[in-house]
Amino acid sequence: MKIQILPSSIDENGSASQRQHLLTMIVDDVIAVDAGCLALSCSDNQRRTVRDILLTHTHLDHIAGLPLFIDDLFASLDWPIRIHLTKEMRDILERDIFNWAIYPRFSELCNSRGPVIEYREFEAGTSFEVAHLSIRSVHVNHQVSAVGYFLSDGSTTIAISGDTAETDDFWKICNGIGSLKAVLVECAFPDEMEKLAIDSNHLTPGRLSSELQKLDDPETRVYIINLKPMYRDAVIRQIGEVGIERVEIMQVGEVYNF
């Protein structure tokens, strides 16, 4: 299984930056986890091959590129883009984004070959198949309907927390998976912004350290994602000061093979 975080920011030289304003992760070039920068940063090949999108939640940094991705492909689609999400997420998208005021309601539109999107609803805690992977969802602790995912190809499992504060079910499932190769977990704010992190249901390095005590296997690699761009350097420094040896900052644009 291979995973890549797509770039979402440009540095002063006009090159892709490590700072994440938006989040999209591409799995095996066919599945997107979130769509924050999907239309902006995917390769031409990924634009041709990604037809399944797993949403962790509907905050703007995770969905901003979704309308544009559908718009780009509208006329060329031979089958609908499948958006996997909870009912609460679908209701938010239809009310606040695909409402004709912000963007067209693609669920009401077709190209010459048929519908261009298809909502695949699931309840948090259930499992389902997407492309060649088995997906297990789990409710996590965020301000809106939010889920984490466990992606398995039959031999390897990767856990993705999505945005979350302290949570238990996610780590319990991690501890029950023998094939777990890596955990991708958020750490948005530095420790001095703990109040904002608590109010917005995010983690800080200190609170992340406590959360990782719930992960039993010391050999499981932990990759940090979704660092707020303005505080990235401080978060990375503080994660280093915590001294958790197995933690690595996941690099934007790099392809990770598990």
Phi and psi in degrees as a GROMACS rama.xvg file:
@    title "Ramachandran Plot"
@    xaxis  label "Phi"
@    yaxis  label "Psi"
@TYPE xy
-122.374  142.061  LYS-2
-132.713  138.643  ILE-3
-136.766  129.97  GLN-4
-85.0619  125.634  ILE-5
-78.5649  145.142  LEU-6
-65.7072  151.482  PRO-7
-138.696  2.2147  SER-8
-137.811  156.272  SER-9
-116.948  136.156  ILE-10
-86.2143  -175.981  ASP-11
-68.2386  -14.3034  GLU-12
-97.1208  3.74344  ASN-13
81.6399  14.2753  GLY-14
-104.124  161.481  SER-15
-61.0359  135.562  ALA-16
-103.564  160.271  SER-17
-78.9279  -9.45711  GLN-18
-76.9821  129.28  ARG-19
-102.156  103.046  GLN-20
-85.3173  -29.9158  HIS-21
-132.227  156.128  LEU-22
-127.291  125.568  LEU-23
-141.755  132.378  THR-24
-116.225  131.475  MET-25
-103.726  128.434  ILE-26
-112.419  119.61  VAL-27
53.0479  26.3864  ASP-28
63.1167  12.4527  ASP-29
-128.316  -17.7012  VAL-30
-124.959  135.116  ILE-31
-106.335  130.995  ALA-32
-99.6536  109.806  VAL-33
70.2006  163.863  ASP-34
-139.044  30.3843  ALA-35
-57.4301  -45.5384  GLY-36
-124.044  21.9199  CYS-37
-56.7453  -50.2202  LEU-38
-70.1795  -26.8679  ALA-39
-82.0506  -32.1987  LEU-40
-126.492  -4.91764  SER-41
-69.8135  153.125  CYS-42
-74.3894  166.643  SER-43
-60.3927  -38.1576  ASP-44
-65.407  -43.5266  ASN-45
-64.2975  -34.6476  GLN-46
-64.3973  -30.9135  ARG-47
-79.2978  -28.2603  ARG-48
-107.765  -24.4493  THR-49
-77.5146  115.932  VAL-50
-130.736  1.62748  ARG-51
-124.676  130.128  ASP-52
-125.598  120.757  ILE-53
-97.1127  120.146  LEU-54
-95.7266  132.512  LEU-55
-83.5545  -34.3594  THR-56
-171.249  -178.718  HIS-57
-109.612  16.1473  THR-58
-64.5417  150.676  HIS-59
-57.7895  -37.7122  LEU-60
-67.4798  -8.68786  ASP-61
-110.116  -6.88082  HIS-62
-131.557  -2.74336  ILE-63
-56.5338  -35.2027  ALA-64
-86.7646  -4.05019  GLY-65
-64.4432  -51.1474  LEU-66
-59.5272  -38.6902  PRO-67
-69.5597  -36.5046  LEU-68
-63.2212  -44.6019  PHE-69
-65.3409  -42.8431  ILE-70
-59.4759  -45.8388  ASP-71
-56.2163  -39.4103  ASP-72
-96.7788  -4.1744  LEU-73
-45.843  -54.8099  PHE-74
-74.6018  -22.3008  ALA-75
-97.8333  -8.4932  SER-76
-68.7422  129.938  LEU-77
-90.7784  -20.4012  ASP-78
-149.164  160.709  TRP-79
-68.8176  151.465  PRO-80
-73.3737  128.357  ILE-81
-96.6788  120.728  ARG-82
-106.903  115.23  ILE-83
-97.1399  124.275  HIS-84
-166.981  165.514  LEU-85
-80.9021  165.257  THR-86
-59.6108  -39.279  LYS-87
-61.8403  -40.7067  GLU-88
-64.1366  -43.7384  MET-89
-60.2802  -44.3436  ARG-90
-60.1802  -40.1592  ASP-91
-66.0122  -45.3528  ILE-92
-59.9866  -45.36  LEU-93
-70.24  -32.6865  GLU-94
-79.8447  -41.0935  ARG-95
-109.395  -18.8419  ASP-96
-117.608  -62.268  ILE-97
-88.4965  65.8976  PHE-98
-124.781  12.3427  ASN-99
73.4579  -21.8748  TRP-100
-85.4816  -41.2968  ALA-101
-92.8927  -45.8477  ILE-102
-156.404  157.839  TYR-103
-57.9359  150.236  PRO-104
-85.1113  93.2995  ARG-105
-63.8922  -22.6426  PHE-106
-66.1983  -15.1027  SER-107
-100.87  0.165508  GLU-108
-115.175  152.242  LEU-109
-134.323  153.054  CYS-110
-95.5681  -167.055  ASN-111
-68.0012  -12.2225  SER-112
-109.724  -3.73966  ARG-113
133.857  -161.974  GLY-114
-59.8061  150.708  PRO-115
-104.542  -18.557  VAL-116
-134.268  156.095  ILE-117
-141.061  118.939  GLU-118
-78.8747  128.199  TYR-119
-112.044  93.6425  ARG-120
-79.1249  146.363  GLU-121
-144.966  160.052  PHE-122
-94.7522  138.474  GLU-123
-56.0254  131.305  ALA-124
105.117  -10.6283  GLY-125
-95.2999  167.306  THR-126
-118.641  153.588  SER-127
-161.57  169.919  PHE-128
-103.568  139.494  GLU-129
-138.099  120.665  VAL-130
52.1294  -123.654  ALA-131
-96.9782  6.59632  HIS-132
-111.672  150.297  LEU-133
-96.1164  130.836  SER-134
-116.644  131.513  ILE-135
-117.625  130.675  ARG-136
-103.451  156.22  SER-137
-148.223  137.419  VAL-138
-66.2726  135.644  HIS-139
-123.373  173.929  VAL-140
-98.7494  91.4335  ASN-141
-138.15  179.39  HIS-142
-73.2716  -24.9065  GLN-143
-124.723  177.697  VAL-144
-53.5613  117.527  SER-145
-143.931  142.903  ALA-146
-133.649  154.071  VAL-147
-103.13  167.983  GLY-148
-133.098  149.517  TYR-149
-118.93  117.242  PHE-150
-106.775  126.811  LEU-151
-131.942  136.679  SER-152
-103.667  13.4103  ASP-153
102.256  -26.998  GLY-154
-122.896  -24.7381  SER-155
-128.736  138.5  THR-156
-124.644  134.821  THR-157
-119.063  132.589  ILE-158
-103.037  134.481  ALA-159
-125.803  120.037  ILE-160
-76.6666  -26.3142  SER-161
65.6065  -168.222  GLY-162
-77.9973  130.462  ASP-163
-161.755  153.026  THR-164
-95.9907  -155.892  ALA-165
-57.4839  137.441  GLU-166
-151.648  153.13  THR-167
-111.795  -43.3748  ASP-168
-59.308  -38.8252  ASP-169
-56.9045  -46.9217  PHE-170
-73.304  -32.5353  TRP-171
-61.9466  -42.2986  LYS-172
-66.1731  -42.5382  ILE-173
-52.6474  -43.9858  CYS-174
-71.0806  -15.7431  ASN-175
-97.7883  4.0787  GLY-176
-108.429  112.296  ILE-177
-72.3813  -23.8026  GLY-178
-95.5673  13.1223  SER-179
-69.6552  118.433  LEU-180
-98.9119  -29.9358  LYS-181
-159.94  151.607  ALA-182
-119.686  125.437  VAL-183
-103.622  114.925  LEU-184
-131.427  146.153  VAL-185
-75.6822  156.165  GLU-186
-155.966  94.769  CYS-187
-86.9871  -41.5629  ALA-188
-122.314  153.418  PHE-189
-73.1617  164.297  PRO-190
-59.7684  -33.6631  ASP-191
-70.7324  -8.93428  GLU-192
-107.986  31.9757  MET-193
-59.9134  -38.0408  GLU-194
-61.3624  -45.3665  LYS-195
-63.7051  -39.6489  LEU-196
-60.7153  -42.3192  ALA-197
-65.8095  -45.9331  ILE-198
-62.8488  -32.3666  ASP-199
-103.528  6.3327  SER-200
58.959  57.3935  ASN-201
-126.658  171.378  HIS-202
-104.935  155.499  LEU-203
-116.915  167.719  THR-204
-55.4067  -42.8129  PRO-205
-63.9113  -42.2671  GLY-206
-74.322  -31.7577  ARG-207
-62.0438  -42.3541  LEU-208
-57.6307  -41.6315  SER-209
-66.0092  -40.1033  SER-210
-62.4399  -39.1165  GLU-211
-70.3043  -13.9891  LEU-212
-66.3357  -18.3249  GLN-213
-80.7303  -11.9754  LYS-214
-90.5006  113.896  LEU-215
-70.33  -43.6487  ASP-216
-80.3421  113.52  ASP-217
-71.7862  -10.599  PRO-218
-89.4299  -14.3536  GLU-219
-68.5801  126.072  THR-220
-72.5448  143.454  ARG-221
-121.746  124.424  VAL-222
-114.784  132.869  TYR-223
-93.607  130.298  ILE-224
-127.293  167.906  ILE-225
58.5242  51.0906  ASN-226
-83.1539  129.944  LEU-227
-60.1503  130.372  LYS-228
-61.0759  -35.9441  PRO-229
-73.4036  -15.8721  MET-230
-118.617  12.3087  TYR-231
-55.3499  -49.4537  ARG-232
-62.3303  -41.946  ASP-233
-66.3172  -41.5121  ALA-234
-63.0531  -44.4468  VAL-235
-63.2  -43.2543  ILE-236
-61.1714  -43.9722  ARG-237
-71.0572  -33.6893  GLN-238
-62.2017  -39.8933  ILE-239
-64.1694  -37.3531  GLY-240
-68.9136  -29.3651  GLU-241
-64.7222  -33.6071  VAL-242
80.0885  33.7408  GLY-243
-87.1725  110.825  ILE-244
-65.1489  -32.5608  GLU-245
-85.4728  1.60483  ARG-246
-88.4218  135.968  VAL-247
-135.344  141.246  GLU-248
-78.7804  122.633  ILE-249
-73.9583  126.857  MET-250
-86.2375  131.438  GLN-251
-65.538  134.202  VAL-252
89.0334  -23.7179  GLY-253
-76.0659  140.678  GLU-254
-93.4613  123.19  VAL-255
-104.18  129.169  TYR-256
-108.046  127.72  ASN-257
